[in-house]
């Protein structure tokens, strides 16, 4: 491992001086718009949702553009990691989040506990969850939603 420094203090000061200030999410989105969602993208998502590799299915479950019927199918995936990615997807339909609130995986239920779109009725039912981790995440959510 090298201990050679490639940036001098003067160079670091100059970088800080010319660096832009932090952008808001909206400003960054305006500067770098996402490409349009096309039918071919939806077809690719549908094809990838059936891929043998769970990591590929996780990416589909995380997609804000995946159609509801596709997400509904992924809610029944055998891999908890795929269901977990779906549970943290803020674009997932509320009905799917509600269904995942009783998932057999503690990790999936934990992600549901912190997803801001999870409906209140599902959160209320999760209050009876047998997992201390889920209870801790529900308390965390409550503390941070009041801030």
C-alpha positions as CSV (number, residue, x, y, z in Angstrom):
1,X,0.0,0.0,0.0
2,X,1.3,3.4,-0.9
3,X,1.4,6.4,1.5
4,X,2.1,8.9,-1.3
5,X,-0.3,11.8,-1.3
6,X,-1.4,12.9,-4.7
7,X,-3.3,16.0,-3.7
8,X,-1.4,18.7,-2.0
9,X,-3.2,20.9,0.7
10,X,-3.3,23.7,-1.9
11,X,-5.0,21.4,-4.4
12,X,-7.5,20.3,-1.8
13,X,-8.3,23.9,-0.8
14,X,-8.9,24.8,-4.5
15,X,-11.2,21.7,-4.9
16,X,-13.2,22.8,-1.9
17,X,-13.4,26.4,-3.2
18,X,-14.7,25.4,-6.7
19,X,-16.9,22.5,-5.5
20,X,-20.7,23.2,-5.9
21,X,-22.8,23.4,-2.8
22,X,-25.0,20.4,-2.0
23,X,-28.0,20.2,-4.3
24,X,-31.5,19.3,-3.2
25,X,-33.0,16.1,-4.6
26,X,-35.2,18.2,-7.0
27,X,-32.2,20.2,-8.2
28,X,-30.2,17.1,-8.9
29,X,-33.1,15.5,-10.7
30,X,-33.6,18.6,-12.9
31,X,-29.9,18.5,-13.8
32,X,-29.8,14.8,-14.5
33,X,-33.3,13.6,-15.6
34,X,-34.0,9.9,-15.7
35,X,-34.6,8.4,-19.1
36,X,-38.2,7.8,-20.1
37,X,-39.8,4.5,-19.1
38,X,-40.5,2.7,-22.4
39,X,-42.3,-0.4,-23.2
40,X,-39.0,-2.1,-24.0
41,X,-37.8,-1.3,-20.4
42,X,-41.0,-2.9,-19.0
43,X,-40.5,-5.9,-21.2
44,X,-36.9,-6.2,-19.9
45,X,-38.2,-6.0,-16.3
46,X,-40.7,-8.7,-17.0
47,X,-38.0,-10.9,-18.5
48,X,-35.5,-10.3,-15.7
49,X,-38.2,-11.0,-13.0
50,X,-38.0,-14.7,-13.9
51,X,-34.2,-14.9,-13.9
52,X,-32.6,-17.7,-12.0
53,X,-30.2,-15.4,-10.2
54,X,-31.9,-13.9,-7.2
55,X,-29.7,-10.8,-7.4
56,X,-31.3,-10.0,-10.8
57,X,-34.8,-10.5,-9.3
58,X,-33.8,-8.2,-6.4
59,X,-33.0,-5.4,-8.9
60,X,-36.5,-5.8,-10.5
61,X,-38.1,-5.8,-7.0
62,X,-36.3,-2.5,-6.3
63,X,-37.3,-0.8,-9.5
64,X,-39.6,2.2,-9.3
65,X,-40.9,1.3,-12.8
66,X,-41.9,-2.4,-12.3
67,X,-45.6,-2.8,-12.9
68,X,-47.8,-3.8,-10.0
69,X,-48.6,-7.3,-11.3
70,X,-44.9,-8.0,-11.6
71,X,-44.2,-6.8,-8.0
72,X,-47.2,-8.9,-6.8
73,X,-45.5,-12.0,-8.3
74,X,-42.2,-11.1,-6.7
75,X,-43.9,-10.7,-3.3
76,X,-44.1,-14.5,-3.4
77,X,-40.5,-15.1,-4.4
78,X,-38.8,-18.0,-2.6
79,X,-35.8,-15.8,-1.7
80,X,-36.3,-13.5,1.3
81,X,-33.7,-11.1,-0.3
82,X,-36.0,-10.5,-3.2
83,X,-39.0,-9.9,-1.0
84,X,-36.8,-7.6,1.2
85,X,-35.9,-5.5,-1.8
86,X,-39.6,-5.2,-2.6
87,X,-40.4,-4.4,1.0
88,X,-38.1,-1.3,0.9
89,X,-39.3,-0.2,-2.5
90,X,-41.2,3.1,-1.8
91,X,-43.0,2.7,-5.2
92,X,-44.5,-0.7,-4.3
93,X,-48.3,-0.7,-4.1
94,X,-49.7,-0.4,-0.6
95,X,-51.5,-3.7,-0.8
96,X,-48.2,-5.5,-1.4
97,X,-46.6,-3.7,1.5
98,X,-49.6,-4.7,3.7
99,X,-49.2,-8.4,2.6
100,X,-45.5,-8.4,3.3
101,X,-46.0,-7.0,6.8
102,X,-46.8,-10.6,7.8
103,X,-43.9,-12.2,5.8
104,X,-42.2,-15.2,7.4
105,X,-38.8,-13.4,7.2
106,X,-38.0,-11.0,10.0
107,X,-35.8,-9.0,7.7
108,X,-38.6,-8.5,5.2
109,X,-40.9,-7.4,8.1
110,X,-38.2,-5.0,9.3
111,X,-38.0,-3.3,5.9
112,X,-41.8,-3.0,5.9
113,X,-41.6,-1.4,9.3
114,X,-39.4,1.5,8.0
115,X,-40.9,1.9,4.5
116,X,-42.6,5.3,4.6
117,X,-45.5,4.0,2.4
118,X,-46.5,1.2,4.6
119,X,-50.1,1.8,5.6
120,X,-51.0,2.5,9.3
121,X,-53.2,-0.5,9.6
122,X,-50.3,-2.8,8.7
123,X,-48.0,-1.0,11.1
124,X,-50.6,-1.4,13.9
125,X,-50.8,-5.1,13.2
126,X,-47.0,-5.3,13.3
127,X,-47.1,-4.0,16.9
128,X,-48.0,-7.6,17.8
129,X,-45.0,-9.0,15.9
130,X,-42.9,-11.6,17.7
131,X,-39.6,-10.0,16.7
132,X,-37.7,-7.6,18.9
133,X,-36.0,-6.3,15.9
134,X,-39.3,-5.4,14.2
135,X,-40.5,-3.7,17.4
136,X,-37.2,-1.7,17.6
137,X,-37.7,-0.6,14.0
138,X,-41.3,0.4,14.6
139,X,-40.1,2.5,17.6
140,X,-37.4,4.1,15.5
141,X,-39.9,4.9,12.8
142,X,-42.2,6.5,15.4
143,X,-39.4,8.6,16.8
144,X,-38.3,9.8,13.4
145,X,-41.8,10.5,12.0
146,X,-42.4,12.9,14.9
147,X,-39.2,14.9,14.2
